[in-house]
C-alpha cells in the first residue's frame, strides 16, 4: 500500500488486480483501437488519492506490454473502476512510473 499522494512500490499482480484488468479490457481495446488475445496482469503499483489509482503492467501479446492507469472510487461512491490512460509498446523490464 502506498502513502497518500505517492506511488507505492511495484509488486507482483494479484488475482484482484487481474480482475480489475478484466473489467477494463474493453475500454483499453477501445482506447487503443486494438483487440488483445492476451491480457495478463504482471505487476502493479498503487497511489492513494480520493480512491485508489492502480498502475498496472499487462502483457498484451508476445513480448509486448501495456501500462494502465485505473482509478477505483471510494466505497461510498461504489468502488467504480475508470480507465484513465494507457501506454502501449512497453516491455517486461520497463518499470511502472506515474503517468
VMD Tcl script that draws the C-alpha trace (Angstrom):
set ca {
  {0.00 0.00 0.00}
  {1.30 3.48 -0.77}
  {1.14 6.65 1.27}
  {-1.39 9.29 0.29}
  {-0.26 11.02 -2.90}
  {2.82 8.90 -3.61}
  {3.02 5.90 -5.91}
  {3.97 2.77 -3.99}
  {6.49 0.11 -5.00}
  {5.88 -2.22 -7.92}
  {4.54 -5.59 -6.74}
  {3.56 -8.87 -8.45}
  {-0.01 -8.86 -9.75}
  {-2.71 -10.43 -7.59}
  {-5.99 -12.09 -8.61}
  {-7.76 -8.84 -7.61}
  {-5.56 -6.83 -9.98}
  {-6.26 -9.31 -12.80}
  {-9.98 -8.84 -12.11}
  {-9.55 -5.06 -12.49}
  {-7.80 -5.67 -15.83}
  {-10.58 -7.98 -16.98}
  {-13.15 -5.30 -16.14}
  {-11.37 -2.52 -18.09}
  {-10.13 -4.62 -21.05}
  {-12.88 -3.43 -23.39}
  {-12.10 0.20 -22.50}
  {-8.40 -0.43 -23.24}
  {-9.26 -2.02 -26.59}
  {-11.49 0.93 -27.48}
  {-8.87 3.50 -26.43}
  {-6.07 1.77 -28.39}
  {-8.23 0.62 -31.36}
  {-6.81 -2.88 -30.89}
  {-8.06 -6.30 -29.80}
  {-5.91 -8.22 -27.32}
  {-5.97 -12.03 -27.30}
  {-3.68 -11.97 -24.26}
  {-4.37 -9.57 -21.36}
  {-2.49 -10.75 -18.28}
  {-1.58 -8.52 -15.35}
  {2.09 -8.97 -14.39}
  {2.72 -6.28 -11.77}
  {1.20 -3.16 -10.28}
  {1.69 -0.16 -8.05}
  {-0.91 1.93 -6.24}
  {-1.44 5.57 -5.38}
  {-3.87 6.61 -2.66}
  {-5.98 9.58 -3.76}
  {-9.68 10.10 -3.00}
  {-9.95 6.48 -4.00}
  {-7.10 4.43 -5.47}
  {-5.08 4.72 -8.66}
  {-3.76 1.41 -9.96}
  {-0.77 1.47 -12.30}
  {-0.78 -1.98 -13.90}
  {1.69 -3.69 -16.25}
  {-0.26 -6.00 -18.56}
  {1.09 -8.49 -21.09}
  {-0.88 -7.90 -24.29}
  {0.85 -10.43 -26.53}
  {4.28 -11.99 -27.03}
  {6.88 -9.62 -25.61}
  {4.56 -6.59 -25.72}
  {3.21 -4.97 -22.59}
  {0.97 -2.02 -21.79}
  {0.79 0.14 -18.69}
  {-2.69 1.03 -17.46}
  {-3.77 3.73 -15.05}
  {-7.10 2.73 -13.49}
  {-8.96 4.73 -10.85}
  {-11.15 2.96 -8.29}
  {-13.55 5.18 -6.37}
  {-14.12 5.00 -2.63}
  {-16.66 2.53 -1.15}
  {-19.26 5.28 -0.62}
  {-19.01 6.01 -4.38}
  {-19.48 2.34 -5.30}
  {-15.86 1.23 -5.89}
  {-16.35 2.06 -9.59}
  {-13.43 1.48 -11.97}
  {-12.43 4.02 -14.60}
  {-9.59 3.66 -17.10}
  {-7.65 6.94 -17.06}
  {-4.87 6.20 -19.53}
  {-2.92 3.55 -21.41}
  {0.69 3.39 -22.55}
  {1.43 0.73 -25.19}
  {4.71 -0.53 -26.63}
  {6.17 -1.31 -23.20}
  {8.47 -4.19 -22.26}
  {8.53 -6.53 -19.26}
  {11.62 -4.76 -17.88}
  {10.21 -1.22 -18.03}
  {9.31 -0.04 -14.54}
  {5.85 1.28 -13.77}
  {6.03 5.03 -13.19}
  {3.43 7.74 -12.68}
  {1.78 8.87 -15.92}
}
mol new
graphics top color blue
foreach p $ca { graphics top sphere $p radius 0.5 }
foreach p [lrange $ca 0 end-1] q [lrange $ca 1 end] { graphics top cylinder $p $q radius 0.2 }
display resetview
